[in-house]
Amino acid sequence: MIRQARGYSYMDLLDLCPEKVENYEQKLKNFYTEHIHADEEIRYCLEGSGYFDVRDKADRWIRILIKAGDLIVLPAGIYHRFTLDTSNYIKLMRLFVGEPVWTPFNRPQEDHPARKDYIKSVIEKGGLPVKAH
């Protein structure tokens, strides 16, 4: 339902654990480097668990535990990072508009259009951006 409502035509699965991912340590390091994306990030956790860290208005980290059955939608332009917990395993469904182009833009990115739109929406609406359909 969320795929259709938000226009996400592409879906894949990420099975993140040392046994199944080449260059596992490097990938985890990349995920944990603070960054933004030009599009929103949607993840549905099928198995395992991990943490998404996001920045609040005062630029402090907020840690969000994601476990099996949880869905997280991170708006385009929000600073975030991801790491596994001690289970060292997570299986995520990833949704994309069209073919995946999930380029991370590492901080600082204050001039990136997605970051500017995000900040503007937080200031103007006092909330998160709403994706146009």
N, CA, C and O atoms as CSV, one atom per row, in Angstrom:
chain,resi,resn,atom,element,x,y,z
A,1,MET,N,N,0.821,-1.192,0.000
A,1,MET,CA,C,0.000,0.000,0.000
A,1,MET,C,C,0.867,1.259,0.000
A,1,MET,O,O,0.611,2.184,-0.770
A,2,ILE,N,N,1.892,1.301,0.859
A,2,ILE,CA,C,2.752,2.488,0.917
A,2,ILE,C,C,3.540,2.644,-0.382
A,2,ILE,O,O,3.837,3.765,-0.795
A,3,ARG,N,N,3.880,1.525,-1.029
A,3,ARG,CA,C,4.604,1.607,-2.306
A,3,ARG,C,C,3.772,2.355,-3.336
A,3,ARG,O,O,4.280,3.244,-4.019
A,4,GLN,N,N,2.510,2.006,-3.450
A,4,GLN,CA,C,1.627,2.652,-4.427
A,4,GLN,C,C,1.356,4.103,-4.037
A,4,GLN,O,O,1.411,4.995,-4.883
A,5,ALA,N,N,1.067,4.336,-2.776
A,5,ALA,CA,C,0.722,5.681,-2.313
A,5,ALA,C,C,1.860,6.671,-2.515
A,5,ALA,O,O,1.613,7.846,-2.787
A,6,ARG,N,N,3.107,6.215,-2.385
A,6,ARG,CA,C,4.254,7.111,-2.489
A,6,ARG,C,C,4.996,6.974,-3.813
A,6,ARG,O,O,6.025,7.620,-4.013
A,7,GLY,N,N,4.488,6.143,-4.720
A,7,GLY,CA,C,5.068,6.037,-6.053
A,7,GLY,C,C,6.365,5.265,-6.111
A,7,GLY,O,O,7.220,5.566,-6.944
A,8,TYR,N,N,6.538,4.275,-5.247
A,8,TYR,CA,C,7.764,3.483,-5.232
A,8,TYR,C,C,7.580,2.232,-6.066
A,8,TYR,O,O,6.876,1.302,-5.672
A,9,SER,N,N,8.227,2.221,-7.232
A,9,SER,CA,C,8.040,1.130,-8.182
A,9,SER,C,C,9.095,0.042,-8.049
A,9,SER,O,O,8.912,-1.050,-8.588
A,10,TYR,N,N,10.189,0.304,-7.353
A,10,TYR,CA,C,11.283,-0.664,-7.247
A,10,TYR,C,C,11.473,-1.055,-5.794
A,10,TYR,O,O,11.437,-0.211,-4.898
A,11,MET,N,N,11.676,-2.360,-5.570
A,11,MET,CA,C,11.908,-2.864,-4.224
A,11,MET,C,C,13.028,-3.894,-4.280
A,11,MET,O,O,13.117,-4.676,-5.226
A,12,ASP,N,N,13.887,-3.888,-3.254
A,12,ASP,CA,C,14.861,-4.967,-3.125
A,12,ASP,C,C,15.022,-5.307,-1.651
A,12,ASP,O,O,14.448,-4.655,-0.779
A,13,LEU,N,N,15.814,-6.340,-1.391
A,13,LEU,CA,C,16.072,-6.781,-0.026
A,13,LEU,C,C,17.555,-6.657,0.265
A,13,LEU,O,O,18.392,-6.977,-0.578
A,14,LEU,N,N,17.874,-6.193,1.456
A,14,LEU,CA,C,19.255,-6.103,1.912
A,14,LEU,C,C,19.394,-7.024,3.108
A,14,LEU,O,O,18.799,-6.782,4.158
A,15,ASP,N,N,20.172,-8.069,2.954
A,15,ASP,CA,C,20.463,-9.033,4.010
A,15,ASP,C,C,21.840,-8.664,4.552
A,15,ASP,O,O,22.854,-9.045,3.968
A,16,LEU,N,N,21.889,-7.930,5.653
A,16,LEU,CA,C,23.141,-7.350,6.132
A,16,LEU,C,C,23.708,-8.152,7.303
A,16,LEU,O,O,23.236,-8.057,8.436
A,17,CYS,N,N,24.733,-8.943,6.992
A,17,CYS,CA,C,25.466,-9.703,8.005
A,17,CYS,C,C,26.825,-10.072,7.416
A,17,CYS,O,O,26.982,-10.075,6.195
A,18,PRO,N,N,27.811,-10.383,8.259
A,18,PRO,CA,C,29.167,-10.644,7.750
A,18,PRO,C,C,29.238,-11.768,6.725
A,18,PRO,O,O,30.060,-11.713,5.811
A,19,GLU,N,N,28.387,-12.790,6.862
A,19,GLU,CA,C,28.440,-13.950,5.969
A,19,GLU,C,C,27.882,-13.677,4.579
A,19,GLU,O,O,28.214,-14.392,3.634
A,20,LYS,N,N,27.050,-12.667,4.438
A,20,LYS,CA,C,26.331,-12.469,3.173
A,20,LYS,C,C,26.731,-11.205,2.406
A,20,LYS,O,O,26.265,-11.003,1.285
A,21,VAL,N,N,27.575,-10.359,2.978
A,21,VAL,CA,C,27.895,-9.085,2.343
A,21,VAL,C,C,29.402,-8.965,2.127
A,21,VAL,O,O,30.191,-9.065,3.066
A,22,GLU,N,N,29.781,-8.749,0.868
A,22,GLU,CA,C,31.196,-8.484,0.575
A,22,GLU,C,C,31.583,-7.137,1.167
A,22,GLU,O,O,30.764,-6.220,1.223
A,23,ASN,N,N,32.819,-7.019,1.602
A,23,ASN,CA,C,33.323,-5.770,2.195
A,23,ASN,C,C,32.403,-5.283,3.324
A,23,ASN,O,O,32.105,-4.093,3.427
A,24,TYR,N,N,31.963,-6.221,4.162
A,24,TYR,CA,C,30.995,-5.963,5.224
A,24,TYR,C,C,31.407,-4.800,6.116
A,24,TYR,O,O,30.608,-3.892,6.348
A,25,GLU,N,N,32.646,-4.809,6.624
A,25,GLU,CA,C,33.101,-3.753,7.541
A,25,GLU,C,C,33.074,-2.381,6.866
A,25,GLU,O,O,32.682,-1.391,7.485
A,26,GLN,N,N,33.489,-2.319,5.605
A,26,GLN,CA,C,33.483,-1.057,4.873
A,26,GLN,C,C,32.060,-0.568,4.639
A,26,GLN,O,O,31.784,0.625,4.765
A,27,LYS,N,N,31.153,-1.487,4.298
A,27,LYS,CA,C,29.751,-1.098,4.100
A,27,LYS,C,C,29.158,-0.533,5.383
A,27,LYS,O,O,28.465,0.484,5.351
A,28,LEU,N,N,29.426,-1.189,6.520
A,28,LEU,CA,C,28.923,-0.681,7.798
A,28,LEU,C,C,29.496,0.695,8.099
A,28,LEU,O,O,28.790,1.578,8.587
A,29,LYS,N,N,30.765,0.870,7.807
A,29,LYS,CA,C,31.398,2.176,8.027
A,29,LYS,C,C,30.722,3.246,7.158
A,29,LYS,O,O,30.483,4.359,7.627
A,30,ASN,N,N,30.416,2.921,5.910
A,30,ASN,CA,C,29.735,3.863,5.017
A,30,ASN,C,C,28.340,4.200,5.531
A,30,ASN,O,O,27.940,5.364,5.528
A,31,PHE,N,N,27.594,3.179,5.973
A,31,PHE,CA,C,26.244,3.411,6.504
A,31,PHE,C,C,26.289,4.295,7.750
A,31,PHE,O,O,25.368,5.074,7.995
A,32,TYR,N,N,27.371,4.173,8.541
A,32,TYR,CA,C,27.464,4.908,9.803
A,32,TYR,C,C,28.035,6.317,9.628
A,32,TYR,O,O,28.026,7.107,10.572
A,33,THR,N,N,28.528,6.637,8.438
A,33,THR,CA,C,28.993,7.986,8.159
A,33,THR,C,C,27.773,8.877,7.942
A,33,THR,O,O,26.919,8.570,7.110
A,34,GLU,N,N,27.690,9.968,8.680
A,34,GLU,CA,C,26.535,10.864,8.621
A,34,GLU,C,C,26.351,11.405,7.208
A,34,GLU,O,O,27.299,11.877,6.580
A,35,HIS,N,N,25.088,11.326,6.707
A,35,HIS,CA,C,24.820,11.718,5.334
A,35,HIS,C,C,23.345,12.067,5.156
A,35,HIS,O,O,22.530,11.891,6.062
A,36,ILE,N,N,23.028,12.564,3.965
A,36,ILE,CA,C,21.649,12.797,3.532
A,36,ILE,C,C,21.461,12.087,2.195
A,36,ILE,O,O,22.420,11.613,1.585
A,37,HIS,N,N,20.202,12.023,1.752
A,37,HIS,CA,C,19.869,11.544,0.413
A,37,HIS,C,C,18.977,12.576,-0.261
A,37,HIS,O,O,18.296,13.353,0.408
A,38,ALA,N,N,18.985,12.578,-1.596
A,38,ALA,CA,C,18.135,13.493,-2.361
A,38,ALA,C,C,16.679,13.028,-2.360
A,38,ALA,O,O,15.781,13.821,-2.641
A,39,ASP,N,N,16.435,11.758,-2.048
A,39,ASP,CA,C,15.082,11.206,-1.959
A,39,ASP,C,C,14.858,10.664,-0.554
A,39,ASP,O,O,15.814,10.405,0.177
A,40,GLU,N,N,13.588,10.491,-0.175
A,40,GLU,CA,C,13.334,9.909,1.135
A,40,GLU,C,C,13.815,8.470,1.159
A,40,GLU,O,O,13.907,7.813,0.122
A,41,GLU,N,N,14.117,7.993,2.348
A,41,GLU,CA,C,14.615,6.634,2.536
A,41,GLU,C,C,13.542,5.837,3.267
A,41,GLU,O,O,13.160,6.178,4.386
A,42,ILE,N,N,13.058,4.774,2.628
A,42,ILE,CA,C,12.039,3.926,3.233
A,42,ILE,C,C,12.633,2.537,3.435
A,42,ILE,O,O,13.158,1.923,2.506
A,43,ARG,N,N,12.536,2.059,4.679
A,43,ARG,CA,C,13.036,0.734,5.031
A,43,ARG,C,C,11.985,0.008,5.869
A,43,ARG,O,O,11.416,0.569,6.805
A,44,TYR,N,N,11.744,-1.251,5.509
A,44,TYR,CA,C,10.873,-2.107,6.303
A,44,TYR,C,C,11.723,-3.269,6.795
A,44,TYR,O,O,12.346,-3.968,5.996
A,45,CYS,N,N,11.750,-3.477,8.104
A,45,CYS,CA,C,12.585,-4.512,8.698
A,45,CYS,C,C,11.836,-5.846,8.716
A,45,CYS,O,O,10.770,-5.971,9.319
A,46,LEU,N,N,12.413,-6.823,8.049
A,46,LEU,CA,C,11.830,-8.164,7.987
A,46,LEU,C,C,12.371,-9.071,9.092
A,46,LEU,O,O,11.634,-9.876,9.663
A,47,GLU,N,N,13.665,-8.934,9.388
A,47,GLU,CA,C,14.310,-9.764,10.407
A,47,GLU,C,C,15.437,-8.966,11.048
A,47,GLU,O,O,15.946,-8.011,10.460
A,48,GLY,N,N,15.818,-9.361,12.247
A,48,GLY,CA,C,16.949,-8.735,12.923
A,48,GLY,C,C,16.607,-7.358,13.462
A,48,GLY,O,O,15.442,-7.024,13.678
A,49,SER,N,N,17.665,-6.559,13.675
A,49,SER,CA,C,17.464,-5.225,14.256
A,49,SER,C,C,18.702,-4.371,14.050
A,49,SER,O,O,19.791,-4.869,13.767
A,50,GLY,N,N,18.501,-3.065,14.201
A,50,GLY,CA,C,19.586,-2.105,14.067
A,50,GLY,C,C,19.105,-0.737,14.491
A,50,GLY,O,O,18.000,-0.591,15.014
A,51,TYR,N,N,19.941,0.272,14.265
A,51,TYR,CA,C,19.628,1.630,14.700
A,51,TYR,C,C,19.790,2.624,13.562
A,51,TYR,O,O,20.789,2.606,12.842
A,52,PHE,N,N,18.803,3.486,13.410
A,52,PHE,CA,C,18.938,4.685,12.602
A,52,PHE,C,C,19.113,5.840,13.583
A,52,PHE,O,O,18.317,5.996,14.509
A,53,ASP,N,N,20.131,6.633,13.386
A,53,ASP,CA,C,20.336,7.857,14.155
A,53,ASP,C,C,19.971,9.024,13.257
A,53,ASP,O,O,20.418,9.091,12.112
A,54,VAL,N,N,19.155,9.955,13.770
A,54,VAL,CA,C,18.777,11.160,13.032
A,54,VAL,C,C,19.064,12.371,13.908
A,54,VAL,O,O,19.132,12.262,15.132
A,55,ARG,N,N,19.230,13.516,13.276
A,55,ARG,CA,C,19.490,14.766,13.988
A,55,ARG,C,C,18.182,15.464,14.339
A,55,ARG,O,O,17.260,15.504,13.525
A,56,ASP,N,N,18.098,16.022,15.562
A,56,ASP,CA,C,16.924,16.819,15.924
A,56,ASP,C,C,17.192,18.279,15.570
A,56,ASP,O,O,18.239,18.602,15.008
A,57,LYS,N,N,16.243,19.166,15.899
A,57,LYS,CA,C,16.374,20.591,15.552
A,57,LYS,C,C,17.600,21.236,16.173
A,57,LYS,O,O,18.149,22.188,15.619
A,58,ALA,N,N,18.038,20.719,17.333
A,58,ALA,CA,C,19.214,21.264,18.022
A,58,ALA,C,C,20.498,20.559,17.586
A,58,ALA,O,O,21.545,20.742,18.206
A,59,ASP,N,N,20.425,19.748,16.517
A,59,ASP,CA,C,21.568,19.045,15.953
A,59,ASP,C,C,22.099,17.944,16.873
A,59,ASP,O,O,23.269,17.570,16.787
A,60,ARG,N,N,21.237,17.428,17.751
A,60,ARG,CA,C,21.609,16.299,18.615
A,60,ARG,C,C,21.088,15.014,17.987
A,60,ARG,O,O,20.086,15.020,17.271
A,61,TRP,N,N,21.784,13.907,18.267
A,61,TRP,CA,C,21.361,12.623,17.732
A,61,TRP,C,C,20.143,12.086,18.481
A,61,TRP,O,O,20.045,12.206,19.702
A,62,ILE,N,N,19.229,11.499,17.736
A,62,ILE,CA,C,18.125,10.713,18.273
A,62,ILE,C,C,18.311,9.309,17.702
A,62,ILE,O,O,18.395,9.135,16.486
A,63,ARG,N,N,18.377,8.308,18.582
A,63,ARG,CA,C,18.575,6.927,18.139
A,63,ARG,C,C,17.226,6.221,18.057
A,63,ARG,O,O,16.437,6.242,19.002
A,64,ILE,N,N,16.974,5.588,16.891
A,64,ILE,CA,C,15.722,4.882,16.647
A,64,ILE,C,C,16.036,3.405,16.423
A,64,ILE,O,O,16.731,3.043,15.474
A,65,LEU,N,N,15.515,2.558,17.310
A,65,LEU,CA,C,15.657,1.117,17.141
A,65,LEU,C,C,14.654,0.653,16.093
A,65,LEU,O,O,13.471,0.987,16.166
A,66,ILE,N,N,15.128,-0.114,15.122
A,66,ILE,CA,C,14.239,-0.714,14.131
A,66,ILE,C,C,14.411,-2.225,14.240
A,66,ILE,O,O,15.527,-2.743,14.230
A,67,LYS,N,N,13.280,-2.916,14.343
A,67,LYS,CA,C,13.289,-4.374,14.484
A,67,LYS,C,C,12.211,-4.960,13.582
A,67,LYS,O,O,11.442,-4.222,12.967
A,68,ALA,N,N,12.154,-6.281,13.503
A,68,ALA,CA,C,11.212,-6.957,12.609
A,68,ALA,C,C,9.803,-6.389,12.771
A,68,ALA,O,O,9.282,-6.291,13.882
A,69,GLY,N,N,9.198,-6.018,11.639
A,69,GLY,CA,C,7.856,-5.451,11.624
A,69,GLY,C,C,7.819,-3.938,11.630
A,69,GLY,O,O,6.746,-3.356,11.475
A,70,ASP,N,N,8.968,-3.275,11.805
A,70,ASP,CA,C,9.023,-1.808,11.840
A,70,ASP,C,C,9.274,-1.243,10.443
A,70,ASP,O,O,10.005,-1.815,9.634
A,71,LEU,N,N,8.645,-0.107,10.195
A,71,LEU,CA,C,8.831,0.658,8.965
A,71,LEU,C,C,9.358,2.027,9.351
A,71,LEU,O,O,8.850,2.650,10.283
A,72,ILE,N,N,10.380,2.504,8.636
A,72,ILE,CA,C,10.905,3.837,8.896
A,72,ILE,C,C,10.965,4.601,7.575
A,72,ILE,O,O,11.379,4.064,6.547
A,73,VAL,N,N,10.544,5.866,7.624
A,73,VAL,CA,C,10.598,6.754,6.469
A,73,VAL,C,C,11.411,7.971,6.896
A,73,VAL,O,O,10.981,8.752,7.746
A,74,LEU,N,N,12.588,8.123,6.300
A,74,LEU,CA,C,13.442,9.276,6.584
A,74,LEU,C,C,13.277,10.270,5.445
A,74,LEU,O,O,13.478,9.912,4.284
A,75,PRO,N,N,12.913,11.516,5.753
A,75,PRO,CA,C,12.722,12.498,4.690
A,75,PRO,C,C,14.021,12.814,3.951
A,75,PRO,O,O,15.109,12.737,4.522
A,76,ALA,N,N,13.889,13.166,2.690
A,76,ALA,CA,C,15.046,13.633,1.919
A,76,ALA,C,C,15.655,14.822,2.653
A,76,ALA,O,O,14.935,15.696,3.135
A,77,GLY,N,N,16.977,14.850,2.736
A,77,GLY,CA,C,17.665,15.995,3.324
A,77,GLY,C,C,17.918,15.907,4.818
A,77,GLY,O,O,18.578,16.791,5.364
A,78,ILE,N,N,17.419,14.870,5.516
A,78,ILE,CA,C,17.661,14.758,6.957
A,78,ILE,C,C,18.997,14.035,7.178
A,78,ILE,O,O,19.263,12.995,6.574
A,79,TYR,N,N,19.826,14.604,8.053
A,79,TYR,CA,C,21.084,13.936,8.390
A,79,TYR,C,C,20.776,12.675,9.178
A,79,TYR,O,O,19.977,12.689,10.115
A,80,HIS,N,N,21.421,11.582,8.785
A,80,HIS,CA,C,21.207,10.314,9.465
A,80,HIS,C,C,22.400,9.395,9.257
A,80,HIS,O,O,23.310,9.674,8.476
A,81,ARG,N,N,22.358,8.287,9.990
A,81,ARG,CA,C,23.345,7.221,9.845
A,81,ARG,C,C,22.682,5.934,10.319
A,81,ARG,O,O,21.641,5.974,10.976
A,82,PHE,N,N,23.280,4.796,9.989
A,82,PHE,CA,C,22.720,3.500,10.358
A,82,PHE,C,C,23.813,2.600,10.897
A,82,PHE,O,O,24.950,2.629,10.428
A,83,THR,N,N,23.450,1.794,11.896
A,83,THR,CA,C,24.363,0.782,12.403
A,83,THR,C,C,23.561,-0.406,12.910
A,83,THR,O,O,22.380,-0.285,13.236
A,84,LEU,N,N,24.214,-1.541,12.969
A,84,LEU,CA,C,23.590,-2.732,13.534
A,84,LEU,C,C,23.730,-2.722,15.046
A,84,LEU,O,O,24.573,-2.013,15.595
A,85,ASP,N,N,22.902,-3.509,15.714
A,85,ASP,CA,C,23.078,-3.701,17.150
A,85,ASP,C,C,23.948,-4.944,17.358
A,85,ASP,O,O,24.571,-5.429,16.414
A,86,THR,N,N,23.992,-5.451,18.568
A,86,THR,CA,C,24.898,-6.570,18.872
A,86,THR,C,C,24.518,-7.870,18.166
A,86,THR,O,O,25.334,-8.788,18.101
A,87,SER,N,N,23.296,-7.968,17.635
A,87,SER,CA,C,22.909,-9.173,16.881
A,87,SER,C,C,23.684,-9.276,15.565
A,87,SER,O,O,23.820,-10.363,15.005
A,88,ASN,N,N,24.190,-8.141,15.076
A,88,ASN,CA,C,25.001,-8.097,13.853
A,88,ASN,C,C,24.247,-8.638,12.634
A,88,ASN,O,O,24.852,-9.221,11.734
A,89,TYR,N,N,22.917,-8.441,12.608
A,89,TYR,CA,C,22.124,-8.928,11.489
A,89,TYR,C,C,20.845,-8.120,11.339
A,89,TYR,O,O,20.168,-7.802,12.316
A,90,ILE,N,N,20.529,-7.793,10.079
A,90,ILE,CA,C,19.229,-7.188,9.757
A,90,ILE,C,C,18.900,-7.530,8.306
A,90,ILE,O,O,19.782,-7.587,7.448
A,91,LYS,N,N,17.630,-7.753,8.056
A,91,LYS,CA,C,17.138,-7.942,6.693
A,91,LYS,C,C,16.102,-6.856,6.463
A,91,LYS,O,O,15.077,-6.805,7.143
A,92,LEU,N,N,16.381,-5.983,5.494
A,92,LEU,CA,C,15.538,-4.832,5.214
A,92,LEU,C,C,14.977,-4.894,3.801
A,92,LEU,O,O,15.669,-5.287,2.862
A,93,MET,N,N,13.709,-4.499,3.662
A,93,MET,CA,C,13.135,-4.228,2.356
A,93,MET,C,C,13.405,-2.756,2.079
A,93,MET,O,O,13.118,-1.897,2.913
A,94,ARG,N,N,13.957,-2.470,0.904
A,94,ARG,CA,C,14.246,-1.085,0.528
A,94,ARG,C,C,13.352,-0.716,-0.647
A,94,ARG,O,O,13.213,-1.483,-1.600
A,95,LEU,N,N,12.750,0.457,-0.573
A,95,LEU,CA,C,11.864,0.932,-1.635
A,95,LEU,C,C,12.490,2.140,-2.320
A,95,LEU,O,O,13.102,2.992,-1.675
A,96,PHE,N,N,12.325,2.198,-3.652
A,96,PHE,CA,C,12.882,3.281,-4.452
A,96,PHE,C,C,11.888,3.735,-5.492
A,96,PHE,O,O,11.054,2.949,-5.943
A,97,VAL,N,N,11.965,5.009,-5.882
A,97,VAL,CA,C,11.223,5.510,-7.034
A,97,VAL,C,C,12.074,5.170,-8.252
A,97,VAL,O,O,13.173,5.704,-8.404
A,98,GLY,N,N,11.591,4.302,-9.108
A,98,GLY,CA,C,12.382,3.889,-10.270
A,98,GLY,C,C,13.576,3.054,-9.851
A,98,GLY,O,O,13.600,2.497,-8.753
A,99,GLU,N,N,14.562,2.968,-10.725
A,99,GLU,CA,C,15.775,2.220,-10.416
A,99,GLU,C,C,16.509,2.892,-9.254
A,99,GLU,O,O,16.549,4.120,-9.176
A,100,PRO,N,N,17.084,2.102,-8.359
A,100,PRO,CA,C,17.724,2.703,-7.183
A,100,PRO,C,C,18.939,3.552,-7.524
A,100,PRO,O,O,19.889,3.091,-8.156
A,101,VAL,N,N,18.881,4.791,-7.092
A,101,VAL,CA,C,20.023,5.691,-7.126
A,101,VAL,C,C,20.082,6.239,-5.708
A,101,VAL,O,O,19.465,7.260,-5.407
A,102,TRP,N,N,20.803,5.581,-4.864
A,102,TRP,CA,C,20.772,5.893,-3.443
A,102,TRP,C,C,22.118,6.457,-3.013
A,102,TRP,O,O,22.807,5.896,-2.162
A,103,THR,N,N,22.464,7.556,-3.610
A,103,THR,CA,C,23.759,8.172,-3.356
A,103,THR,C,C,23.751,8.900,-2.017
A,103,THR,O,O,22.927,9.789,-1.805
A,104,PRO,N,N,24.654,8.535,-1.112
A,104,PRO,CA,C,24.765,9.301,0.131
A,104,PRO,C,C,25.620,10.542,-0.096
A,104,PRO,O,O,26.651,10.486,-0.766
A,105,PHE,N,N,25.182,11.655,0.467
A,105,PHE,CA,C,25.949,12.891,0.429
A,105,PHE,C,C,26.393,13.162,1.864
A,105,PHE,O,O,25.594,13.575,2.705
A,106,ASN,N,N,27.679,12.926,2.133
A,106,ASN,CA,C,28.192,13.049,3.493
A,106,ASN,C,C,28.185,14.492,3.965
A,106,ASN,O,O,28.361,15.424,3.180
A,107,ARG,N,N,27.976,14.657,5.272
A,107,ARG,CA,C,27.927,15.980,5.888
A,107,ARG,C,C,29.277,16.663,5.770
A,107,ARG,O,O,30.302,15.996,5.915
A,108,PRO,N,N,29.324,17.967,5.514
A,108,PRO,CA,C,28.241,18.949,5.453
A,108,PRO,C,C,27.611,19.029,4.071
A,108,PRO,O,O,28.291,18.880,3.055
A,109,GLN,N,N,26.303,19.267,4.045
A,109,GLN,CA,C,25.553,19.374,2.796
A,109,GLN,C,C,24.508,20.487,2.893
A,109,GLN,O,O,23.413,20.356,2.346
A,110,GLU,N,N,24.831,21.555,3.571
A,110,GLU,CA,C,23.845,22.617,3.807
A,110,GLU,C,C,23.343,23.268,2.523
A,110,GLU,O,O,22.254,23.842,2.515
A,111,ASP,N,N,24.115,23.192,1.432
A,111,ASP,CA,C,23.702,23.799,0.166
A,111,ASP,C,C,22.999,22.818,-0.775
A,111,ASP,O,O,22.558,23.213,-1.854
A,112,HIS,N,N,22.889,21.548,-0.383
A,112,HIS,CA,C,22.222,20.558,-1.216
A,112,HIS,C,C,20.725,20.892,-1.279
A,112,HIS,O,O,20.124,21.181,-0.245
A,113,PRO,N,N,20.113,20.858,-2.469
A,113,PRO,CA,C,18.688,21.212,-2.586
A,113,PRO,C,C,17.774,20.408,-1.654
A,113,PRO,O,O,16.823,20.963,-1.103
A,114,ALA,N,N,18.046,19.116,-1.472
A,114,ALA,CA,C,17.205,18.301,-0.581
A,114,ALA,C,C,17.333,18.778,0.860
A,114,ALA,O,O,16.349,18.788,1.599
A,115,ARG,N,N,18.538,19.173,1.263
A,115,ARG,CA,C,18.742,19.670,2.631
A,115,ARG,C,C,18.020,21.004,2.809
A,115,ARG,O,O,17.372,21.221,3.832
A,116,LYS,N,N,18.124,21.897,1.829
A,116,LYS,CA,C,17.446,23.198,1.903
A,116,LYS,C,C,15.930,23.015,1.994
A,116,LYS,O,O,15.271,23.681,2.793
A,117,ASP,N,N,15.377,22.111,1.176
A,117,ASP,CA,C,13.933,21.850,1.215
A,117,ASP,C,C,13.520,21.295,2.563
A,117,ASP,O,O,12.482,21.676,3.104
A,118,TYR,N,N,14.328,20.395,3.109
A,118,TYR,CA,C,14.013,19.804,4.408
A,118,TYR,C,C,13.985,20.880,5.501
A,118,TYR,O,O,13.037,20.947,6.283
A,119,ILE,N,N,15.021,21.717,5.551
A,119,ILE,CA,C,15.096,22.771,6.564
A,119,ILE,C,C,13.917,23.735,6.405
A,119,ILE,O,O,13.294,24.122,7.394
A,120,LYS,N,N,13.613,24.120,5.173
A,120,LYS,CA,C,12.500,25.031,4.910
A,120,LYS,C,C,11.184,24.440,5.413
A,120,LYS,O,O,10.391,25.139,6.044
A,121,SER,N,N,10.952,23.163,5.138
A,121,SER,CA,C,9.699,22.542,5.556
A,121,SER,C,C,9.601,22.428,7.072
A,121,SER,O,O,8.515,22.577,7.632
A,122,VAL,N,N,10.708,22.170,7.736
A,122,VAL,CA,C,10.694,22.074,9.196
A,122,VAL,C,C,10.394,23.437,9.807
A,122,VAL,O,O,9.634,23.537,10.770
A,123,ILE,N,N,10.984,24.471,9.252
A,123,ILE,CA,C,10.766,25.828,9.769
A,123,ILE,C,C,9.350,26.311,9.477
A,123,ILE,O,O,8.672,26.820,10.369
A,124,GLU,N,N,8.901,26.156,8.234
A,124,GLU,CA,C,7.597,26.674,7.833
A,124,GLU,C,C,6.426,25.899,8.425
A,124,GLU,O,O,5.455,26.495,8.890
A,125,LYS,N,N,6.517,24.594,8.409
A,125,LYS,CA,C,5.399,23.758,8.819
A,125,LYS,C,C,5.538,23.231,10.245
A,125,LYS,O,O,4.586,22.713,10.827
A,126,GLY,N,N,6.732,23.372,10.788
A,126,GLY,CA,C,6.963,22.822,12.114
A,126,GLY,C,C,6.950,21.305,12.111
A,126,GLY,O,O,6.768,20.676,13.153
A,127,GLY,N,N,7.140,20.731,10.957
A,127,GLY,CA,C,7.101,19.265,10.849
A,127,GLY,C,C,7.958,18.775,9.720
A,127,GLY,O,O,8.879,19.464,9.283
A,128,LEU,N,N,7.664,17.599,9.248
A,128,LEU,CA,C,8.453,16.982,8.197
A,128,LEU,C,C,7.839,17.274,6.832
A,128,LEU,O,O,6.639,17.531,6.725
A,129,PRO,N,N,8.666,17.235,5.791
A,129,PRO,CA,C,8.139,17.496,4.462
A,129,PRO,C,C,7.119,16.442,4.038
A,129,PRO,O,O,7.206,15.273,4.415
A,130,VAL,N,N,6.168,16.883,3.258
A,130,VAL,CA,C,5.164,15.987,2.713
A,130,VAL,C,C,5.495,15.776,1.260
A,130,VAL,O,O,5.667,16.740,0.513
A,131,LYS,N,N,5.587,14.529,0.848
A,131,LYS,CA,C,5.928,14.212,-0.532
A,131,LYS,C,C,4.718,14.457,-1.427
A,131,LYS,O,O,3.619,13.981,-1.143
A,132,ALA,N,N,4.929,15.194,-2.497
A,132,ALA,CA,C,3.852,15.459,-3.452
A,132,ALA,C,C,3.563,14.205,-4.252
A,132,ALA,O,O,4.483,13.462,-4.594
A,133,HIS,N,N,2.301,13.961,-4.555
A,133,HIS,CA,C,1.920,12.766,-5.327
A,133,HIS,C,C,1.632,13.152,-6.755
A,133,HIS,O,O,1.294,12.294,-7.571
